[in-house]
Amino acid sequence: MPATIRDVARASGVHISTVSRTFSAPHLVNPETRGRVLACAEELGYRPNRAARALITGRTHNIGLIIADIANPFFPPLIKAAESQARQRDYHVFVADTNEDPIAEEELVHALAKQVDGVLLCSPRMSNSMIEQLSREVPLVVINRQVAGLPCVTMDVGQGARSAVEHLLGLGHRRIALLSGPRGSWTSREIRRAAGVAARAGGAEFTVLGPNQPTETGGAALAEQVRRSGTTAVLAYNDLMAIGLIEGLDALGLRVPQDVSVVGIDDIALSRLTRPKLTTVATPNAAAGRTAVDMLLQHDTVAARGSRGSRGVTSDDRRTTAQVMLQTELVIRDSTAAAPADGRNRPDAESATPGPHRLAGPGRPTAATGGVVAS
């Protein structure tokens, strides 16, 4: 028969309420007593009933994590880091996928609100006003987007885009295109703004193609537009689009990087396996996941919810509005090179017959200059 809270109380010589506090509010229990209770619980194989504890404390010890597309390799490192960080704090994470659908995002927040103590909203496509409205229903931390008045964790993709464009300008490119991301994406807007400023400051022609689906297929579909534009360098919204573009250009007989240089953003694992290896802007996804969990659990309304047994966020809650921005880093590999001599992308006779887009074997990365990394 499973051990009960009474068994632990009897074995450790304390009242049942002390055992309960040891698991629900350990900071309120004397360290020596807490250690004795935990040791007895471990010896007896006791595990607290989370549902019963939630009825008493008002806390579920669950966190919701809503992401835009679980198939996108950008997200798994973030999910894994968030789950690990939450587990260290005795929280569980429920992951939900929205398939880039803002209506699904809203529905999921409503559905999770009564089952979790807070929600991490990653790369949301909803309007700011809707996110603000939902934050009154459940504590929120927004990842990969800035929303005034709400706690947010962002990655400095603006600086990353500037570094990428400056790298291309340094290679002599004066016709640069941006493959933008999905409509409603804060990240895509930041990339477009920063890349445009950097390109114009360098005297380059800057073309924006999009909005687009942030997938390999989305990138491949733009290859013909890139060819017709005469662009010699492309910055893509993410690595998946960059890899898809390389495949599409290859099918048209255009070589990367000899005819067109390509830069991605994210530094997913696949960017190191493609041929050519992809020059990209590395984003600190895992750090973002850990930081968001810490920020949510420090959120005063999470504690306030539990202490009052309330499942809503009331007007007298003290709310953190901290916004953390994590640094990105340009990683130079093999998909960027000096601009063609005539300043336009042109397939030559040797490359007129397209070849397969292959996985890379061992290879030597290009050298990096100050402020960037070769990988």
N, C-alpha and C positions, 0 to 999 in steps of 0.2 A: 504494500500500500504506500503511495507517495507520501513523503513527509509534508506536514502542514506547518503553518506559522506558529501554532501552539507548541508543536514539537521543538521548533527552534528556540522559542521563548523559554521552554522548560529546560532545555539542554544548556542554554547560555545564562540562565538565571536572571532573566529580565522580563519585563512586562511585554505583552503582545504588541502594544503600541510602539515600544522601542524598536522591536524587530521591523515593524511597518515603516517607521521613520528611517531606519538604516537603509532601506531600499528606495524609499520615495524622496527623502530629504537627508542624505547622509551627513551634510554639513551641520545639521542640528544635533548630531549624536556625538558624544565624547569619543575621541579616536580609539581609546583603549576598549571601550564598550563596543564600538562599531567593529573593531577587529575581531573581538570574541564572537559577536553575532555572525559575522561573515564566515568565520572558521567553522562554527557549528553548522551553519547552513550548507557549507561545502561538504562537510563530513556526512551530513544527513541526505545530501542530494536534493535539497530544497530549492525550488525555483518559484519566485513570486508570480502570482496570477496577474498578468498585465491588465486584463479587463477589470478585475476587482480593484486594482490599484488606481486605475483611471477614474472609477466611480468615486473614490475617496479624494484623490488629489486634483481631479479635473484635467490631468495630463495623460495623454495616450502614449507618450514616448515614441511617437511616429512622426516622420517628416515626409511630405510629398515632394517629389522632384519631377517637374513637368518639362519635357524637352521637345524641341521642334521636330526632330527626325532621328529616331533611334538607329536607322540604317546608316546614318552619316558617321564616318569614323572619327569625326571631331569630338563626338560626345562620350564614347566609352571611357576614355581616361578621366574625364570629369565625373562621370557617374561612379566609377570605381573609387576615386579619391573621396567623393562625398560620402559614399557608404562606409568606407573605412573610418573616416573622421567621426561620423555619427555613431558608429559602433563603439568607439572608444568612450563616447559619452552616454552609452546605454540607450541609444536611439536606433530605431529601424527606419529604413528609407523605402517608400513606395515610389516606383518609377512609372511614369505614364508618358506615352508618345502622342503627339497631336498631328503629325504628318503635315506640318506647316499651316495648320488650319486655325485661325483665330477664334472661330466659334467653338471648336473642340477645346481650345485652351480655357475659355470661359466656363464651359460646362464641367471640365475636369476640376477647376478650382472650386466650383460650387459643390461638386460631389465629394471632394476630399476634405472640405472645410470642417466637417463634423467628425472626421476620422483621424485627423492629424493635429499636431500642435503648431504647425507652420508649413509654408510651402516655398520651395525654391523654384522660381520661374525662369527657365533658361531660354534665351533667344526668343522671347515672345513676339508674336505678330499682332497682338491686340493693340488698340490705341492706348495712349497714356491715360486718358480719362477712364477707360474701363479698368486698367490695372489699378489706378488709384481707388476706384469704387470697390474692387475686390479686396483691396488691402484693409478695408473697414470690416470685412467679414472674417478674415483670417490673416495672421501675420505673414508678410511676404518679404522675401529677399529676391531681387531681380539680378540675374546674371546675364552679361553680354548686352546690357542696355542701361542707359541712364534715364531715370524717371525722377523728376524733382520731388523732393519730400519723402522719398522712399529709400531704404538701404539698398545699395547696388554694388555689384562686383563687375568691373569691366576690364577688358584687356586693351592696351593702348594700340589699337589697330591703326589709328591715325599716324602715330609715329612710325609704325611698321610700314605703312604705305608710302610715307615720305622717304624712308630709307630705301625702299625698293625702287622708287622712281629715280632717286638720286644715283643709285647704282646703275640704272639703265642709261641715265644721262651721261654718267662717267664713261660708259662704253660707246658713246657717240650716237645714241638713238635720239632722233628728233621727231619721230612719228610713233606715239605711244597710245595704246588703247586700253581701256578698262572694261573687263567683263563684270558688270555689276551683279549683285545678288538679288534675292527675292524682294518683291514689293513689301514695304512695311518694315524692312530690316534696318535697325539702328546701326548695326555694324557696316552694312553696305553704304549707308549715307556717310558715315565717318570716313570710310575708305575713299569714297568718291570725292569728298571735300578735300581731304589732305592730299590725295594723289593729284587732283586738278591744280591745287595751289603750287605744288612742287614742280609739276610739268611746265606750267606757265612761267614760273620763276626761272626755269632753265631754258626758256625759249622753244619749247617743244609743242608740236601740235598734239592735242589731247582729245581723244574720241571715246565716248561712253556708249557701250552696247548693252542694252538691258532695259528693264529688269529681266532676270532670268531665274530658272530653277537652279538651285545650288548643287547640281549633280554632274556626274561625268557625261551623261547624255546632253545636259544643258550646255556644257562646254564644247562638246563635239559639234553640236548644231550650229555653233557660231564660226566655225572654221572658214566657211565660204565668205562670210562678211569680213573677216579679218583679211583674207586673201585679196578681196576686191578693194579694200581700203588702202592697201599699200603699206599698212602698219608694219614696223619692223620689231616692235616690242609690245608685249601684252602683260598686264597685271590682272590676275583673276581673283574674284571674290574669295575663292577657297581653293585648296589643292585638288579637290575632285574635279572642279571645272577646268583647272589648268591641265590636269592629266587627260581629260576628255578632249580639250582643245589640241593637245599634242597629237592625239590619235587622229583627230579630224584633219589637221594640217598634213600629217603623214600620208593620209589617204589622197590628199590633193597634190602630193609631190613636193611639199614644202618641208625643208629640214629645220629641226630645232637643235642647236641654236643658230646654225649658219644663215638661214633665211629669216627666221623669227625667233627672238628671245622670249621666253615665257617664265613668269614668276607667279607662284601661288601664295596662299596664306593658310596657315595652321600647322604645317610640318607634321602631317599624319605619317604613320609608318610607311604607307605606300609610296610617299614622295621619295623615299630613299631606295626603293626597289625598282622604280621605272627607269627606262633608258630613253633619253638621258635622265640622270638623277635630277630632281627638281630643285631649283633655287626657290626658296620660300621664306615667309616670315613666320617664325616659330611663336606660337601663342601658349601661355602657361595654363593649359586647361586643368591639369590636376590641382595646381595651386588655387585656381578659381573655385573648384569644387570644395576644397578644404576651407577656404576663407568664407565661402557662403554659408556653410554649416555653422562655423564658429559665430558668424554674424547673426544668424537666425537664433541660435541658442543664447546669445547675449542680449537678444531683442527683449526689452522689458515686458512687452505684451505677452510673450510666451509664458514668462513667469506669472504675470498678472492673471492670465487666463486660468492657470492652474490654481492659484491661491483663492480665486473667487468661485471656482467651479463653473465658470462661464465659458460657453463655446463661441462667443462673439468678441469683437474688439471694440471696447466702449470708448467714449470720447475722453475719459479721464486717464486712459493709458498713456504712460510716458513711452514715446516711440523714438528709436534711434533712426537717424536719417543719414548715417555714415555712408560715404561713397568711396570705395577703394578701387584704384586703377593699377593693374599689374603690367609690368613692362613686357614688350615683345622684342624680338631679335631677328635681324636678317641673317639667313643661313645661305651662303653662296655655294651652289653645286655646279652642275654641268649644263643646265638649260638656258644659260645666258652667256652671250659672247658679244664681241664688237659688232656694231651695226654694219650691214652690207655696204660696200663701197659706193653704190649708186643711191643709197638711202631708201630703197624700196625692197619689199620681199618679192623675190622672183625664183621659181624653181629652175634649176639649170638642167642641162641634158642628163647629167649623171643621176639627178634625183627625180626625174620626171616619172619614173615607175615607183609607186609607193611601196614601202616595205612594212612589215608587221611592227606594231608597237610592242616591244619586248620587255620582260623583266630584266633588271640589270644583274650582271655578275659582279665580281670584285672590281673596283675601279678606284682611281685616284681622284679625290675632290679638288676643285680649283682652289687657288690660294685666296685667303681673305685679307682685306685691308682693315684699318682701324674701325672699330664700332660694329663689325660684322663677324660672323663665324663661318668657317668652312667645315662642312660635315659630309 
